[in-house]
Amino acid sequence: MSLHTSLKVGGPADLYAVPEDAADLQNLMIWLRNENMPWMAIGKGYNLLVRDKGIRGAIISLERFNRVELTDKICVRAEAGADNLALVRFAQERGLGGIGFISGIPGTVGGAIRMNAGAYGNGILEHTQCLTLLRDGNVQEFCMGELNFGYRHLSLEPGDIILAALFKLQECDAECTEEEIRKDLELRRSKHNVGFPSAGSFFKNPSGQAAWRLIDAAGMRGTRHGGAMVSEVHSNFLVNSGGATADDFLQLSAMVKNAVFQTSGVTLEEEVRIVGVE
């Protein structure tokens, strides 16, 4: 899985499957159920830390679910494997905006939806009208009013796979959207250009506080464990400075959490998804 995650760590999965479309995915799910094989769906492996012993079961890559289409004057439907920036650009070309804040967030629409990604007080689910899910082997539509979500959080049933999202956008001049995109990309390049493989923000921001400030206050910027390091550029980024293992990241994460708790009394919670054999 080191070949399929942005942190470049993680042991082998038993099976890596890339379905072509929803029907192909449904057939795959039937086969997995008949084989009694556990599975996990991913996009492009951002926000994911796979342990060194890997994953017993199947990884389902949704990379071919990448279509984006206009459904009416102000609504755009994007499949889970579409890049975040590709969605923003597609909308911009059609005079729609309001989601430029995900331009610089690496990864795919499915991942952004799953964690309600956002910035500057915005979350992508606030602009989402409904989700298309594979639930119990069936493709189903759910309006956002039927789902529970909040800051960096979306509650789904075990086994749900996000296939697509319908976004209700606002009419916006392309130049206005371009300025929004430019500001977001420049801000992220200046603050998040950490120079090494990372999973983005490693810890969630505690209520009313910034994780990076707490980590800095604990004196952890630049701290290393093996090949894993707290970035010198942005201390809420744990980076692979070379040859890191998943265990290096887990140990460094524990060190950071302990130091922050000792200095501030705050218990940090990982934003990255940690999976695999312990």
C-alpha positions as CSV (number, residue, x, y, z in Angstrom):
1,M,0.0,0.0,0.0
2,S,3.0,2.3,0.1
3,L,2.5,2.6,-3.7
4,H,-1.1,3.7,-3.2
5,T,-1.0,6.2,-0.3
6,S,0.3,9.8,-0.1
7,L,2.4,9.0,3.0
8,K,4.3,6.3,1.0
9,V,4.1,3.7,3.8
10,G,2.0,0.6,4.4
11,G,2.3,-3.1,3.9
12,P,0.5,-5.3,1.3
13,A,-3.2,-5.8,0.8
14,D,-4.4,-9.3,-0.3
15,L,-6.2,-7.8,-3.3
16,Y,-6.3,-4.5,-5.1
17,A,-9.3,-4.1,-7.3
18,V,-10.2,-1.2,-9.7
19,P,-13.9,-1.5,-10.7
20,E,-14.9,0.3,-13.9
21,D,-18.4,1.5,-12.9
22,A,-21.2,0.9,-10.5
23,A,-22.3,-2.4,-12.1
24,D,-18.7,-3.7,-12.0
25,L,-18.5,-2.7,-8.4
26,Q,-21.7,-4.5,-7.5
27,N,-20.4,-7.6,-9.1
28,L,-17.2,-7.3,-7.2
29,M,-19.1,-6.9,-3.9
30,I,-21.0,-10.1,-4.6
31,W,-17.7,-11.9,-5.3
32,L,-16.1,-10.6,-2.1
33,R,-19.2,-11.6,-0.1
34,N,-19.1,-15.1,-1.5
35,E,-15.4,-15.3,-0.7
36,N,-16.0,-13.9,2.8
37,M,-13.3,-11.4,2.1
38,P,-13.2,-8.1,4.0
39,W,-12.7,-4.9,2.0
40,M,-12.1,-1.2,2.2
41,A,-12.7,1.5,-0.5
42,I,-10.2,4.3,-1.1
43,G,-9.7,7.1,-3.6
44,K,-6.1,8.2,-4.1
45,G,-4.8,7.2,-0.7
46,Y,-4.8,10.7,0.9
47,N,-5.6,11.0,4.6
48,L,-4.8,7.3,5.0
49,L,-2.1,5.6,7.1
50,V,-1.8,1.8,6.5
51,R,0.1,-0.2,9.1
52,D,3.2,-2.0,8.1
53,K,1.7,-5.5,8.2
54,G,-0.8,-4.4,5.6
55,I,-4.5,-5.2,5.1
56,R,-6.0,-8.6,5.2
57,G,-8.7,-8.4,2.5
58,A,-9.4,-6.3,-0.5
59,I,-8.7,-2.6,-1.3
60,I,-11.3,-1.2,-3.7
61,S,-9.9,1.8,-5.7
62,L,-12.6,4.2,-7.0
63,E,-10.1,5.9,-9.3
64,R,-12.2,5.2,-12.4
65,F,-15.3,6.8,-10.9
66,N,-14.1,10.2,-12.1
67,R,-17.0,11.7,-14.2
68,V,-18.3,15.2,-13.6
69,E,-21.5,16.5,-15.2
70,L,-24.0,19.4,-15.1
71,T,-27.4,18.2,-14.0
72,D,-29.3,21.5,-14.2
73,K,-28.5,25.2,-14.2
74,I,-26.8,25.3,-10.8
75,C,-26.2,21.6,-9.9
76,V,-23.1,19.5,-10.6
77,R,-22.8,15.8,-10.0
78,A,-19.3,14.5,-9.4
79,E,-18.3,10.8,-8.9
80,A,-16.2,9.8,-6.0
81,G,-13.0,9.4,-7.8
82,A,-13.0,12.9,-9.4
83,D,-10.2,15.2,-8.3
84,N,-11.3,18.1,-6.1
85,L,-9.7,20.7,-8.3
86,A,-11.3,19.1,-11.4
87,L,-14.7,19.6,-9.9
88,V,-14.0,23.2,-9.1
89,R,-12.7,23.9,-12.6
90,F,-15.7,22.1,-14.2
91,A,-18.1,24.3,-12.3
92,Q,-16.1,27.4,-13.0
93,E,-16.3,26.8,-16.8
94,R,-20.0,26.7,-16.5
95,G,-20.3,30.0,-14.4
96,L,-20.7,28.2,-11.1
97,G,-18.8,28.6,-7.9
98,G,-18.8,28.6,-4.1
99,I,-16.6,25.6,-3.5
100,G,-13.2,27.1,-4.4
101,F,-12.0,26.3,-0.9
102,I,-11.4,22.7,-1.8
103,S,-9.2,23.6,-4.8
104,G,-6.0,23.0,-2.9
105,I,-7.1,20.0,-0.9
106,P,-5.4,17.0,-2.4
107,G,-7.4,14.0,-3.2
108,T,-10.9,13.1,-4.5
109,V,-14.5,14.1,-4.1
110,G,-15.3,10.9,-2.2
111,G,-12.5,11.5,0.3
112,A,-13.6,15.1,0.7
113,I,-17.2,14.0,1.3
114,R,-16.3,11.3,3.7
115,M,-14.4,13.7,6.0
116,N,-16.5,16.8,5.2
117,A,-13.3,18.5,4.0
118,G,-13.2,22.2,4.1
119,A,-11.4,25.4,5.0
120,Y,-12.0,29.0,6.2
121,G,-15.1,27.9,8.1
122,N,-16.6,26.1,5.1
123,G,-17.3,22.4,4.7
124,I,-18.0,20.6,1.4
125,L,-21.2,19.0,2.8
126,E,-22.8,22.5,3.3
127,H,-22.8,22.7,-0.5
128,T,-24.0,19.1,-1.1
129,Q,-27.6,18.4,-1.9
130,C,-27.5,14.6,-1.9
131,L,-25.2,11.6,-2.0
132,T,-25.3,8.4,-4.1
133,L,-24.2,5.4,-2.0
134,L,-23.8,1.7,-2.5
135,R,-25.6,0.3,0.5
136,D,-26.3,-3.4,1.0
137,G,-25.4,-4.0,-2.6
138,N,-27.9,-1.4,-4.0
139,V,-27.3,2.0,-5.4
140,Q,-29.3,4.5,-3.4
141,E,-29.8,8.3,-3.2
142,F,-29.8,10.2,0.1
143,C,-30.6,13.8,0.7
144,M,-28.3,15.5,3.2
145,G,-31.2,16.0,5.5
146,E,-31.3,12.3,5.9
147,L,-27.7,12.1,7.0
148,N,-25.8,13.1,10.1
149,F,-22.7,15.3,9.5
150,G,-20.6,18.0,11.1
151,Y,-17.1,19.3,11.4
152,R,-14.8,16.9,9.6
153,H,-17.4,14.2,10.0
154,L,-20.1,12.3,8.1
155,S,-22.0,9.3,9.7
156,L,-22.6,6.5,7.3
157,E,-23.6,2.9,7.9
158,P,-20.9,0.2,8.0
159,G,-20.3,-1.0,4.4
160,D,-21.5,2.2,2.7
161,I,-19.5,3.3,-0.3
162,I,-19.8,6.8,-1.6
163,L,-20.3,6.7,-5.4
164,A,-21.1,10.3,-6.2
165,A,-22.4,13.6,-4.8
166,L,-24.7,16.3,-6.2
167,F,-23.6,19.8,-5.4
168,K,-25.9,22.8,-5.4
169,L,-23.7,25.8,-6.4
170,Q,-24.1,29.5,-7.0
171,E,-23.9,31.4,-10.2
172,C,-20.5,33.1,-10.2
173,D,-18.4,34.9,-12.7
174,A,-15.4,32.8,-13.8
175,E,-12.9,35.5,-12.9
176,C,-14.4,35.6,-9.3
177,T,-14.0,31.8,-9.0
178,E,-10.5,32.1,-10.4
179,E,-9.5,34.6,-7.7
180,E,-11.0,32.2,-5.1
181,I,-9.0,29.3,-6.6
182,R,-5.8,31.3,-6.8
183,K,-6.0,32.5,-3.2
184,D,-6.6,29.0,-2.0
185,L,-3.8,27.4,-4.0
186,E,-1.3,30.2,-3.0
187,L,-2.2,30.0,0.6
188,R,-1.8,26.2,0.6
189,R,1.5,26.4,-1.3
190,S,2.9,28.9,1.2
191,K,1.7,27.0,4.3
192,H,1.4,23.4,3.2
193,N,4.3,23.0,0.8
194,V,6.1,20.7,3.2
195,G,8.5,19.2,0.7
196,F,8.0,15.5,1.8
197,P,5.2,13.0,1.4
198,S,2.4,13.7,3.8
199,A,-1.3,13.0,4.4
200,G,-2.2,16.6,4.9
201,S,-3.3,17.7,8.4
202,F,-2.5,14.8,10.7
203,F,-4.7,15.9,13.7
204,K,-8.1,17.5,13.9
205,N,-8.4,21.0,15.2
206,P,-9.8,20.9,18.8
207,S,-12.9,23.1,19.2
208,G,-11.8,26.8,19.1
209,Q,-8.1,25.9,18.8
210,A,-5.5,25.2,16.1
211,A,-3.7,21.8,16.4
212,W,-0.5,23.3,14.9
213,R,-0.3,26.0,17.6
214,L,-0.7,23.4,20.3
215,I,2.0,21.2,18.7
216,D,4.3,24.2,18.4
217,A,3.7,25.2,22.0
218,A,4.6,21.7,23.1
219,G,8.0,22.1,21.3
220,M,7.4,19.3,18.8
221,R,8.1,21.1,15.5
222,G,10.9,19.2,13.7
223,T,10.7,16.2,16.1
224,R,11.6,12.9,14.4
225,H,11.0,9.2,15.0
226,G,12.8,7.1,12.4
227,G,11.9,8.5,9.0
228,A,8.8,10.3,10.2
229,M,9.0,13.9,11.2
230,V,6.9,16.8,12.4
231,S,7.2,19.2,9.5
232,E,9.4,22.3,10.0
233,V,7.0,24.1,7.7
234,H,3.6,23.2,9.2
235,S,3.6,21.3,12.5
236,N,0.3,19.6,11.9
237,F,1.9,17.8,9.0
238,L,3.7,14.6,9.8
239,V,5.9,13.8,6.8
240,N,8.0,11.0,5.4
241,S,11.5,12.4,5.4
242,G,12.8,9.2,3.8
243,G,12.5,5.5,4.6
244,A,9.7,6.0,7.2
245,T,7.5,3.1,8.3
246,A,3.9,3.2,9.4
247,D,5.1,2.4,12.9
248,D,7.4,5.5,12.8
249,F,4.3,7.6,12.2
250,L,2.3,5.9,14.9
251,Q,5.1,6.3,17.4
252,L,5.6,10.0,16.4
253,S,1.9,10.6,16.6
254,A,1.8,9.2,20.2
255,M,4.8,11.4,21.1
256,V,3.0,14.5,19.8
257,K,-0.3,13.7,21.5
258,N,1.5,13.1,24.8
259,A,3.5,16.3,24.6
260,V,0.4,18.4,23.7
261,F,-1.6,16.9,26.6
262,Q,1.3,17.5,29.0
263,T,1.5,21.2,28.0
264,S,-2.1,22.1,27.3
265,G,-4.3,19.4,28.7
266,V,-5.8,18.9,25.3
267,T,-6.0,15.4,23.8
268,L,-5.5,15.6,20.0
269,E,-7.4,13.2,17.7
270,E,-6.0,11.9,14.5
271,E,-7.6,13.3,11.3
272,V,-5.9,10.6,9.2
273,R,-7.6,7.2,8.9
274,I,-5.4,4.5,10.5
275,V,-6.1,1.0,9.1
276,G,-4.5,-2.4,8.8
277,V,-3.2,-5.2,10.9
278,E,-1.9,-4.1,14.3
